[in-house]
Amino acid sequence: MEDVETTVLVSDASLADALRESAERRVNWPHLRIERFCGSTSSAVSQARLQRGAAPLGVLAETEADALEAIAYGADEAEVLGEPRDARVVRFIERLQLRASLRRDSERMQRSSAHAEKLSALGTLIAGIGHEINNPLSVLTLSVDAVRRTVDPLLDSGTELRMLAAGPGPISREQLCAIATRIRTAAGSLDARSLLDEMASASQAIADVVRDMRLFARADDGEHPALVDLPEVIDQVMRLAGREIERRALVEHDYAPNVPQLVLPRGRLTQVIMNLVLNAGQAMREVERPAHRLRFTTRMDEDFVALCISDTGPGIPPASVERIFDPFYTTKRAELGTGLGLSISRSLLRGFGGDLLVDSVHGDGATFVCLLPRPTTETIRSVFTASDPGRPGVLPSPDLSVLVVDDDDRMLRAYARFLHPRCRIVVARDGSEAVELLDSGSKVDVVVTDLQMLEVDHFSMLAWLRERRPDLARRTILVVDALDDSHDDYPELRDMPTLAKPIEGNALLAMLDRVTA
């Protein structure tokens, strides 16, 4: 038996009780959970899968129809069992765990292939991503130079005033008028509020690109369904791929009104749309037209939201349409793809109850249709129950003491400028210095620490906190690089409060509020 919690859903109360008694008598079933459910089998299985992830999940059903429904909605095994006969139960549990093990192995292989396909797509996107970062970065550097030209005369005027005030003689009217004129000229040469807004907007644009890259590039292991807004996901994809597409095609949107939010793994949905968009871009390179178009269309019925992605490329030859989703089959030139993208995309969509279809007339382009399941009320409720929205951030108390640990002096100065005088700041340049401060009696309420730096000293500060100051360990905020998810490999870090760089002021305040609540 695998050393993992196995869940068996049962609708009959007496059967559930009898199974629990049977499980208690068997010492080799320490991780078996028997749960009674009410209502539909599909809802019970969907909710259990959402809560338990990939753990083995079986259903003892009342009818063959219920058993088939359980399998269709994600159970590893289902059987009609009228009474808890030990031999049949043992075989059922063993089949359940074996099927779950085989499923997880298959999913790991699929995730590995899907992640490799993502990284390959990032290579295609690099040029456009560089453009999306360099433009706002240029706005920042030019704005800083403009601010410096304004601030320097003001600072020089202040220095001159101090020197005149400290001099032996009186300050003449002409001297004051000259200084005042320089100050008015410098201050009036720039709209400071507008400039600060531009700099904030440019910084946010860079942060958005970095965040989108992280969401797209990271592995999807353990990703849970969440509420996603389909147009927002399309916008995210186009922020990364837009440069690749927009230089050769007009992008059009035709969204149905009131498209509902979906409950899907966001990263996997993003990968599917990204793959279809890049395929469309590559297809449109293969044929000359007066104007190419990439069109996003959404339609819906009671069961699905359909996202159609249409291009004006050469289309798919009739002989290839039936095989277009086969692994390693491709109509592209060898240097443009491996033939795995469409196969992986269809597999990902079917994995959360959808599908991927194609409609193409050779010579007139292609339309790929993503069928995305509309969530049930129970599914949405489960997502809200599993999530913790937290409280809105408020200004910390001036009595709050925050220890900031970072080996970059620029970051330490930035924290101090932002948080002072909102709270008291203590700084340390590595984990060892932080431990010395705490061990010597420094009063600290919260720790904010850069995780990338801590990897050098093997998380020694975090281990010290857990052992010597568990109260403070619970109020330690990890700061991670947006494109680095290596901290997910450490179980002891997964539940710790985390901020991803680049850090936004409101996000930092909200996190301080959360950990001190």
C-alpha positions in Angstrom: 0.0 0.0 0.0 1.2 3.5 -0.7 1.9 5.8 2.3 -0.6 8.3 1.1 -4.1 9.2 2.3 -6.7 7.3 0.3 -10.3 8.6 0.2 -13.4 6.4 -0.4 -16.7 8.2 -0.9 -19.9 6.3 0.2 -23.5 7.6 0.0 -25.0 4.9 2.3 -24.6 5.8 6.0 -24.7 2.2 7.3 -22.2 1.1 4.7 -19.9 4.0 5.6 -20.0 3.1 9.3 -19.4 -0.6 8.6 -16.4 0.3 6.3 -14.9 2.5 9.1 -15.1 -0.4 11.5 -13.5 -2.7 8.9 -10.7 -0.2 8.3 -10.0 0.2 12.0 -9.4 -3.6 12.3 -6.8 -3.6 9.6 -3.5 -2.1 10.7 -2.2 -1.8 7.1 -4.9 0.8 6.3 -3.6 3.7 8.5 -4.3 6.3 5.8 -7.7 5.3 4.6 -10.5 7.9 4.9 -14.1 6.9 4.6 -16.5 9.8 3.9 -20.2 9.7 3.4 -21.6 12.2 0.9 -25.1 13.5 0.1 -26.3 14.8 -3.2 -25.0 14.0 -6.7 -22.0 11.7 -7.2 -20.5 14.2 -9.7 -20.5 17.1 -7.2 -19.1 14.9 -4.4 -16.2 13.7 -6.6 -15.5 17.1 -8.0 -15.3 18.7 -4.6 -13.2 15.9 -3.1 -10.8 16.1 -6.1 -10.5 19.9 -5.6 -9.7 19.5 -1.9 -7.5 16.4 -2.1 -5.6 17.0 -5.3 -4.1 13.9 -6.9 -4.5 11.6 -3.8 -6.3 8.3 -4.5 -10.0 8.7 -4.7 -12.6 6.0 -5.0 -16.4 5.7 -4.8 -18.6 2.9 -3.6 -21.7 3.6 -5.6 -25.3 2.5 -5.3 -25.8 1.9 -9.0 -23.7 1.2 -12.1 -24.8 4.6 -13.4 -23.4 6.3 -10.3 -20.2 4.4 -10.6 -19.7 5.5 -14.2 -20.5 9.1 -13.3 -17.8 8.9 -10.5 -15.2 7.8 -13.0 -16.2 10.5 -15.5 -15.8 13.2 -12.9 -12.3 12.2 -11.7 -12.5 9.1 -9.4 -9.7 6.6 -9.8 -12.0 3.6 -9.2 -15.7 3.0 -8.6 -17.7 -0.1 -7.7 -21.2 -1.1 -6.7 -20.7 -2.7 -3.2 -23.8 -3.6 -1.2 -22.1 -4.7 2.0 -18.5 -4.5 3.4 -17.2 -7.9 2.6 -13.5 -7.6 3.6 -12.1 -9.5 0.6 -13.9 -7.4 -1.9 -13.0 -4.2 0.0 -9.3 -5.1 0.0 -9.3 -5.8 -3.7 -11.2 -2.5 -4.3 -8.7 -0.5 -2.2 -5.7 -2.2 -3.9 -7.1 -1.4 -7.4 -7.9 2.1 -6.3 -4.3 2.8 -5.1 -2.8 1.1 -8.2 -4.9 3.1 -10.6 -4.1 6.3 -8.7 -0.4 5.5 -8.8 -0.5 4.8 -12.6 -2.5 8.1 -13.1 0.1 10.1 -11.1 3.0 8.6 -13.1 1.2 9.5 -16.4 0.4 13.0 -15.1 4.1 13.5 -14.1 5.2 12.5 -17.6 2.6 14.8 -19.2 3.7 17.7 -17.0 7.3 17.1 -17.9 6.5 17.2 -21.6 4.2 20.2 -21.2 6.8 22.2 -19.2 9.4 21.4 -21.9 7.0 22.8 -24.5 6.6 25.9 -22.4 10.3 26.6 -22.3 10.5 26.1 -26.0 7.8 28.7 -26.5 9.6 31.1 -24.3 12.5 31.1 -26.7 10.1 32.3 -29.4 8.8 35.0 -27.1 12.2 36.4 -25.9 12.5 39.2 -28.5 9.0 40.5 -27.8 9.5 40.2 -24.0 12.7 42.3 -24.3 10.7 45.0 -26.1 8.0 44.9 -23.5 10.6 45.4 -20.7 12.9 47.8 -22.5 10.3 50.4 -23.4 9.1 51.0 -19.8 12.7 50.7 -18.6 13.6 53.5 -21.1 10.7 55.6 -19.7 12.2 55.1 -16.2 15.7 56.0 -17.1 14.7 59.1 -19.1 12.4 60.2 -16.3 15.1 59.8 -13.7 17.4 62.0 -15.8 14.6 64.6 -16.0 14.0 64.5 -12.3 17.8 64.9 -11.7 17.9 68.0 -13.9 15.1 69.5 -11.8 16.3 68.5 -8.4 19.9 69.5 -8.8 19.2 73.3 -9.1 16.9 73.0 -6.1 19.6 71.3 -4.0 22.2 73.8 -5.2 19.9 76.7 -4.2 19.4 75.2 -0.8 23.2 74.8 -0.3 23.7 78.4 -1.4 21.1 79.7 1.1 22.7 77.8 3.9 26.2 79.3 3.0 24.7 82.8 2.8 23.0 82.4 6.1 26.2 81.2 7.8 28.2 84.1 6.3 29.4 87.2 8.1 27.4 89.7 6.2 23.7 90.3 5.5 21.9 88.6 2.5 21.1 91.1 -0.2 17.7 91.3 -2.0 19.4 90.7 -5.3 20.9 87.4 -4.0 17.5 86.2 -2.7 15.8 87.1 -6.0 18.4 85.2 -8.0 18.0 82.1 -5.9 14.2 82.4 -6.0 14.3 82.7 -9.8 16.4 79.5 -10.2 14.0 77.7 -7.9 10.9 78.8 -9.8 12.5 78.0 -13.2 13.5 74.5 -12.0 10.2 73.7 -10.3 8.2 75.0 -13.2 10.1 73.1 -15.8 8.5 69.8 -14.9 5.1 68.5 -14.0 6.2 66.4 -11.0 2.9 64.6 -10.4 2.6 63.6 -14.0 6.2 62.4 -14.1 5.7 60.3 -11.0 2.6 58.8 -12.5 4.5 57.9 -15.6 7.3 56.3 -13.6 4.8 54.3 -11.5 3.1 53.1 -14.7 6.4 52.1 -16.3 7.4 50.2 -13.2 4.0 48.4 -13.1 4.4 47.4 -16.8 7.7 45.8 -16.1 6.2 44.0 -13.0 3.3 42.7 -15.2 5.7 41.2 -17.8 7.8 39.5 -15.1 4.7 38.2 -13.4 3.3 36.9 -16.7 6.6 35.2 -17.4 6.5 33.5 -14.0 2.9 32.3 -14.4 3.7 30.9 -17.9 7.2 29.5 -17.3 6.8 27.8 -13.9 5.9 24.1 -13.6 2.3 23.3 -13.0 2.8 20.6 -10.3 0.1 20.8 -7.7 -1.7 23.7 -9.4 -5.3 23.9 -8.1 -8.3 25.2 -10.0 -9.1 28.9 -9.3 -11.5 31.5 -10.5 -10.1 32.9 -13.8 -11.4 35.7 -16.0 -11.0 34.5 -19.7 -10.4 37.9 -21.3 -7.8 38.7 -18.6 -5.9 35.5 -19.4 -6.0 36.3 -23.1 -4.6 39.8 -22.3 -1.8 38.2 -20.3 -0.9 35.9 -23.2 -0.9 38.9 -25.6 1.4 40.9 -23.3 4.0 38.1 -23.8 3.2 37.1 -27.4 1.8 40.4 -28.8 5.1 41.6 -30.2 5.4 38.3 -32.2 1.8 38.6 -33.5 1.1 42.3 -33.9 4.0 43.0 -36.4 2.3 40.7 -38.9 -1.4 40.6 -38.0 -4.3 42.7 -36.7 -5.7 41.3 -33.4 -9.5 41.3 -33.1 -11.7 40.5 -30.1 -15.4 39.4 -30.3 -16.4 38.6 -26.7 -19.9 37.5 -25.9 -21.5 39.6 -23.2 -21.5 38.4 -19.6 -18.9 35.6 -20.1 -18.8 33.9 -16.7 -15.6 33.4 -14.7 -14.3 29.8 -15.0 -12.8 27.5 -12.4 -9.7 26.1 -14.0 -5.9 25.8 -13.4 -4.8 29.2 -14.6 -1.3 28.2 -15.6 -2.5 25.3 -17.8 -5.2 27.4 -19.5 -2.6 30.1 -20.2 -0.3 27.4 -21.8 -3.1 26.2 -24.1 -3.9 29.7 -25.3 -0.3 30.7 -25.7 0.4 27.6 -27.8 -2.5 28.3 -30.1 -1.5 31.9 -30.4 2.1 31.0 -31.3 0.9 28.4 -33.8 -1.3 31.0 -35.4 1.7 33.4 -35.7 3.9 30.8 -37.2 1.1 29.8 -39.7 0.6 33.4 -40.8 4.3 33.7 -41.6 3.8 30.9 -44.2 1.5 32.8 -46.6 1.5 36.3 -48.0 -1.8 38.3 -47.6 -2.7 42.0 -47.9 -3.6 41.8 -44.2 -3.5 39.0 -41.7 -5.9 38.7 -38.7 -5.8 36.9 -35.4 -9.3 36.8 -33.9 -10.5 35.8 -30.4 -14.2 34.9 -30.2 -16.1 33.7 -27.1 -19.5 32.1 -27.1 -21.3 30.0 -24.5 -24.2 27.6 -23.8 -25.4 26.0 -20.6 -22.4 23.7 -20.3 -19.4 25.3 -21.9 -17.7 28.6 -22.8 -16.2 28.3 -26.3 -13.0 30.2 -27.0 -12.3 30.3 -30.8 -8.8 31.4 -32.0 -8.8 32.0 -35.7 -5.9 32.9 -38.0 -5.5 33.7 -41.7 -2.7 31.3 -42.4 -2.6 28.6 -45.0 -5.0 26.3 -43.1 -4.6 22.6 -42.6 -4.6 20.1 -45.5 -7.6 17.7 -45.4 -5.4 14.7 -45.0 -3.8 16.2 -41.9 -6.9 17.4 -40.0 -7.6 13.9 -38.6 -4.1 13.6 -37.3 -3.4 17.2 -36.2 -3.7 16.3 -32.5 -1.5 13.1 -32.7 1.7 13.4 -30.7 4.8 14.4 -32.8 2.6 14.9 -35.9 3.1 18.4 -37.4 2.6 20.3 -40.6 5.2 22.9 -39.6 8.8 23.0 -40.9 11.2 21.1 -38.7 12.7 24.2 -37.1 9.3 25.5 -36.0 8.0 22.8 -33.8 8.1 19.2 -32.4 4.5 18.3 -33.0 3.7 18.0 -29.3 2.0 21.4 -28.7 -1.5 20.5 -30.0 -1.5 17.1 -28.4 -0.5 18.5 -25.0 -3.1 21.3 -25.3 -5.9 18.9 -26.0 -4.8 16.7 -23.2 -4.7 19.7 -20.8 -8.2 20.8 -21.8 -9.6 17.3 -21.5 -7.9 17.0 -18.1 -10.3 19.6 -16.6 -13.4 18.5 -18.5 -13.0 20.5 -21.7 -11.8 19.7 -25.2 -10.0 21.2 -28.2 -11.5 21.1 -31.7 -10.3 22.4 -35.1 -12.2 23.8 -38.1 -10.1 24.5 -41.2 -10.4 25.1 -44.9 -7.1 24.5 -46.7 -6.0 27.8 -48.0 -8.3 29.9 -45.8 -6.8 29.7 -42.3 -7.8 27.7 -39.3 -9.9 28.1 -36.2 -9.2 26.2 -33.0 -12.1 25.9 -30.5 -11.3 25.5 -26.8 -14.4 24.1 -25.0 -14.1 25.2 -21.3 -16.6 23.8 -18.8 -18.8 26.3 -17.0 -18.5 25.9 -13.2 -21.3 24.6 -11.0 -22.4 26.5 -7.9 -20.8 23.8 -5.8 -17.4 24.2 -7.6 -17.4 27.9 -7.2 -18.3 27.6 -3.5 -15.5 25.1 -3.0 -12.9 27.5 -4.5 -14.0 30.3 -2.3 -13.9 28.0 0.8 -10.4 26.8 -0.1 -9.1 30.3 -0.7 -8.1 32.9 1.9 -8.5 36.4 0.5 -7.0 37.9 3.6 -7.7 41.4 4.9 -7.0 44.6 3.1 -3.7 46.2 4.0 -3.6 49.1 6.5 -0.8 51.2 7.7 1.2 49.4 10.4 1.4 50.8 13.9 4.4 53.1 14.6 5.2 50.8 17.5 5.7 47.9 15.0 9.4 46.7 14.7 10.3 45.1 11.4 13.6 43.3 10.8 14.6 43.4 7.1 17.2 40.9 6.0 18.8 41.4 2.5 22.3 41.4 1.1 21.5 44.3 -1.3 22.1 47.7 0.3 19.8 49.3 -2.2 16.9 47.1 -1.1 17.6 47.9 2.5 17.5 51.6 1.8 14.2 51.2 -0.2 12.5 49.3 2.6 13.6 52.0 5.1 12.5 54.9 2.9 9.1 53.3 2.3 8.3 52.0 5.9 9.8 54.9 7.8 8.1 56.6 9.8 5.3 54.1 9.6 7.2 51.7 11.8 10.6 51.0 13.3 13.1 49.3 10.9 16.0 47.1 11.9 18.3 45.8 9.1 20.6 42.8 8.7 22.7 41.9 5.6 22.6 38.1 6.0 21.0 35.4 8.2 23.9 35.2 10.6 23.7 39.0 11.4 20.0 38.7 11.9 20.4 35.8 14.4 23.0 37.8 16.3 20.6 40.8 16.5 17.7 38.6 17.7 19.9 36.6 20.1 21.2 39.8 21.7 17.7 40.9 22.6 16.6 43.2 19.8 12.8 43.6 19.9 11.3 42.5 16.6 7.7 41.9 15.7 8.0 40.8 12.0 10.9 39.5 9.8 11.0 40.3 6.1 13.8 38.3 4.5 15.1 37.7 1.0 14.9 33.9 0.3 17.4 33.9 -2.6 20.1 35.2 -0.2 19.2 32.6 2.4 19.9 29.7 0.1 23.6 30.4 0.6 23.5 29.7 4.3 21.0 26.8 4.0 18.1 28.5 5.6 20.0 28.6 8.9 18.1 31.7 10.1 14.7 30.1 9.4 15.7 27.0 11.3 16.9 29.1 14.2 13.6 31.0 14.3 11.5 27.8 14.2 13.5 26.4 17.1 14.1 29.5 19.3 11.4 31.9 18.3 8.4 30.0 16.8 6.2 33.0 17.4 8.4 35.1 15.2 8.8 32.3 12.7 5.0 32.5 12.1 5.5 36.3 11.4 8.3 35.9 8.9 7.6 37.0 5.3 9.7 35.4 2.5 10.6 37.6 -0.5 11.2 35.6 -3.6 12.3 36.3 -7.2 9.2 36.3 -9.5 10.8 33.8 -11.9 12.1 31.5 -9.1 9.8 28.9 -7.6 12.5 26.7 -6.1 11.1 27.4 -2.6 8.2 25.2 -3.5 10.6 22.2 -3.2 10.8 22.8 0.6 7.7 21.6 2.4 8.5 23.7 5.5 8.3 26.9 3.4 5.1 26.3 1.4 2.7 27.7 3.9 4.9 30.8 4.9 3.7 34.3 3.8 5.4 35.1 0.5 6.0 38.3 -1.6 7.3 38.1 -5.1 9.6 40.7 -6.5 9.2 43.3 -7.8 7.6 44.3 -4.5 4.6 46.8 -4.5 4.2 49.0 -1.5 0.5 48.2 -1.0 1.3 44.5 -1.2 4.0 44.9 1.5 1.6 46.8 3.8 -1.1 44.2 3.3 1.3 41.4 4.1 2.5 43.1 7.3 -1.1 43.6 8.3 -1.9 39.9 7.6 1.0 38.5 9.7 0.3 40.8 12.6 -3.4 40.3 12.6 
